[in-house]
């Protein structure tokens, strides 16, 4: 088992690290210039087909690039916006759209000219995706969509929505169908950006479909296969997206170690106190453990392993729980300075908390893990 990065992976990481400079100040909204820089680096199309302008990468290489992006200082919210666009939207279009729609959408998605948003969650359907209220009725060569999605990342800036609706209420999860809905179709309405605790660089909003007539060619996969389309996209998102937090934690740990070596109390550097040094050791342990689980999950996804879904659940729990715990430790290490917004330390905590919620909560991931144990 070889844990070393290849020369190509090392070179690519160095390229992204050099280009992913920290923003001048914490973004309070979507940074379009930052998005375009990420697109120029190839991040918005990392795992999309090369023939459509993407990087053609597998899951592990995609995760490595996302990790390097935040390790280099990129805003976590913007990195989340890029990853959601790529994994929850680009992947299902890549794998399930017809040839005409692939040709229409993939090049724009890969280049970052077309921003995508995943519209799945509803007020009554979060973890319980089988409770979707949005309906899609076939009418000749179109589907008529009606319903409201409650928390859609990238919605205020999106040009296309990957969304899910019930086409056969009697069929349960086999009655859900996936669509790629262009923003400019009549009947699509996007609400104002929602105020959030963190990830400010990624705007989210409600999206309403009212009699929206979607040409049938924008259907992703067969009618009734939406649950499978969503499950596949979540396998990629759960395995790869948390890599942005690996990069954040690496940068965060470097700051904490540097602070412990400079900050003096009681006549010595605070890093000389066991309470501080052991806290740093714990941060390092959580980071490296989470990294190994995430890399393994991505590798299994690339190998089309049957265990990839369970591995992704383990990795997501490990990374998200580590991100929150390490951010709390960082605030404690910096003390009052860590509580001030100017330092950026408290921002890590605000950005880490939603990692335990999106793409399936920690509790839902543990349910998947438990089922894998035969419970």
N, C-alpha and C positions, 0 to 999 in steps of 0.2 A: 504494500500500500504506500503510494508516493504522495506525500503532502506538499511537495514543493510546487510552486507555480512555474509554468513554462516560461521560456524567454519571451514569447509573444505576449503572454499574460502580464509579465513584469513590465514590459515596454508600454503596454496599453495602460496599465495602472499608473505608471510614471507620467504618461501624457495627460491623463485625466487629473491627476493630482496637481500638475503644474498649471492646468487651465481652470480648475475649480476654486477660484479665489473666494474668500468670504465676502458677503455683501458689506457695503460701507456701514449700514445700520440694519437692524432687524426689520425685515419687510413687514409692513402691516397689511399688505395686499399682494395680489398676484403680480409678479415681476416679469413682464413680457420680454424685456431685454435679457434677463437671466434665462428665460425659457429658450430664447433663440440661441444663446450661447450653449445651452445644454444640447439643443438640436444639432448645432454645428459640431459638437463632440460626438454625435451619433447616438446619444442616449435615448432619444425619442423613438428610435427605430432599431434598437440594439438586437432584438430577437425577431425582427420582421424579415421577410425574405429579401435576399440580396438583389433579386431581379426586380424588386419594387423599391430599391433604394435603401433597404435596411442592412443591418449588419450580419444577418443570418446566424446569430449566436444561439447557443444552447442556454439552458437555465443557469448553469454554474458561471459561465462567462458573463452572462447578463448581471447576475448578482455581484460578481467581482467589480464590474464597472459601476454599479450603483453604490457599492461600498466605497470605492475610491472617490466617487463624486462628493459624498458628504465628508469623507476623511480629509479631503482637500479644503473643506470649509464651506461648501455650498449650503444654502439655507435648507433646513429639513423640510419645511412646508413645500418649497419648490421641488425638492427631490421626490416628495410624496406625490405631487401633482404629475411629475414625469412618469413615475412608476405606475400610478393608477391608469394613466393614459395608455401606457405600453402594455401592461399585463392584464388588466381587467377588460380592456377594449381592443387593443391591437391583436392580442392573441386570438380571441374568438373570431375576429374578422379574418385573420390569417388562416385559421383552420376551418371555418364554417361558412364563409361567404361564397357566393357563386363567383365565377370567373369575371363577370362584368363588374360586380361591386368590388371585388378585390382590386381590379384594375383602376376603378374609380377612387377608392379610398386609401389603399395601402401606401402609395407613394406620398401622399399628403401627410398621412400619419407618421411615416418614417422620417420625413423631412421636418416634422413639427409645424408645418404650415396649417395643418388641420388638427385641432385639439379634440380629443375624445373624452367623454364622461360616461361612467358606468351608472346607469339608473336602474337599480334593483330594489333598494330598501324603500319600504312604505311605512306609514304610521303603525299599521297592524301587522307588518311582515318584516321583521328584522332577521333574527336567527331562524324564525319559522318561515322559510321562503315558500312553503306550501300554502301560506295564507294570503297570497297575492290577491289584491282587489282589482288591479288594472286588467282590463279586458281587451282582447283583439278579435274582431269579428271579420271573417272573410267576406268580401264583396267583390266578386269577379277577380280582377287582377290587382286588387289592393286589400289591405287589412285596415280596418277602422279601429284606432286605439283610443281608449278612454280610461283615464285614471291619473293618479298623482303619486309621484315619487318624492320621498321626504328628505333625503339627504344625499345629494348628488355632487360628489367632488368634481371640480373643474366646470360645473354647469354654467356659471356666468360667462365663461370664455370659450365654451365648447362649440364646435361646428358639427359634431355628430354625437348622438347618444346611443350607446349599446344598452338596450332595455329589454325587459322581460314582461310578458303578459299572458294571461290565461286565455287559451283558445278553445279549450274543452273543459268546462268546470266539473264534469262528471268523471274525468280521467285522472284526477289527483295530480301527482308530479309529472305524469305523462301527458298532461294537458297544458303545459307551459311552453311557450314558444319565444325564441329570442329574435331581436330585430336590431339593425343598425339604422337609426332614424336621423336623417339630416335635420339640422337645426332650423333651416329655413322653410320646412314644410308648414303649411297652414295648420293651426291647431296645436302647435308647440309653444308653450309659454314658460319662461324661466323667471323665478322669483328673485328677490334681492339676495345678496350674499348673507349667509347666516353668521352671526357673531359666535365665535368659538373660543375655547380655552387656549388652544395652541394651533400649530401648523398654519399660521396666518398666511404663509405664502401660497397656500392652496385654498382657493375660494370654493365654497359649497353652497348649494341652493336647492330649493324645491323645484320640481319640474312637473308641469301639468300637460297632459294630452287630452284634448277635447275634440272628438270627432276627427282625429288626425288620420288622414288617408295615406297610408304608407304603401308604396308599390311593393308587390310581392317579391320582387328581386332583392329587396333589402332584408328579407328573412335570413337568419343565420341558422343553417342546418335545416333539417326537416321540421314540419309542423309537429309540435309535441316533444321535440328534443331539447327544449330550452333548459331543462334541469341539468341535462348532461353537458350542454354548452357552458352553463354557469359553473358547474363542478370542475370542469377542465380549466376554466379561466382562474378559478380560485386556487387550484393546485399550483399554478404558476405564480399567482399573487402571494400566496402564503409562503411559498418557498423562496421567492426572489425579493419581494418588496421589503421584508424586514432587514435586508442587507444595508439599507440606508442607515439603520440604527447601529449596525456594527461600525460603520464609519464615524458616526457621531460619538459613540462610546470610546473609540480609539483616540479621537481628538480630545474628548473630554478628559480621559485618563491622563493624557500628556499634560494637559493644563493643571490637573490636580497634583501630579507628581512635581511639576515645576513650582507650583504654589507651596507645596509642603517643603521644598528645598529652600525657599526664599523667606517664607513667613516665620518670624521669630517670636516666641513667647517664653517667658521664664528663662531667658538667656540662652536659648537653643532653637534650632530649626524645628518646626513642629513635626517634620518627618521623622525625627529621632524619638518621638513618643510612640510607644507600641500601639496605643489606641488609634493613632493616625496611620501608621505603617500597615497595621493589619486591616484597616478599612480599605486601603489602597490594594492590598493583596486580594481582598475579597472582590473588589471591582475587576481586577485583572482575571480572576478565576471565572467570574460570571461571563465576562466578555469572551474569553477563549473557549469556554464550554459551549456558549451559544453559537459562536462562529463554526465550530466543528459540526454541530448539529445542522446548521443551515447549509454548509457546504455539502454535507452528506445528503440532505434532502434534495438539493439541486442536482447532485450527481445521479441520484436514483430517478429523478424526473427525466434526466437526459437518457438514462438507460431504459426508460419505459418500464420501470419496476412496478410490480403490483403493490409494493409497500410504500410507494412515493407519497401517497396521500397521508398516510399515518406519519411518515417521516416529516412531512411539511407541517403537520399539526404539532409535533414535538418541537420542531425548530421555531415555529411562531411563538409558542408559549415561552420557550427558553429565551428568545431574543427580547420579546416584549417585557417579560418580567425582569430581565436583566437591565433593560433600558430604564425602567422606572426605578429599580433599586439603586442603580449606579447614579442616576440623576439626583436621587435623594441624598446619597452619600456625598456627591459633589457639593450640594448646597450646604451640608453639614461641615465639610472640610473648609469651605470658603467663609462660613459663618455669616455675619450680617452682610458682607459683600456679595455673598452668593444669593441673597434674597433681593438684591437690587437689580432692576431691569438693565441698567447700563452695562453690567458685567457679562450678561448673556448666559450665566449659569442657570438661573431660574427658568430661562427659556427652554433649556434642555428638558427640564421636568415637565413643563406644560406640553411640549411636543411629544414626550414619551408616553403620557397617560393614554392618549387615544390608540396607541399601538396594541393595547389589551382589548380593544373594542372592535376596530375595523377588521374586515376580512374574516369575520367570525370571532366572537369573544373568546377570552381565555377559557371560560366555562364550557363553551361549545367545542373548543379544541380538545379539552380534557375528555369530553364525551366521546369524541372520535378515537382518542387514544385508548379509552376504556373498552370501546367496541373491538378495537384491534387486539385487546387482551382476551377477548371472548366473553366479556361481561354483557 
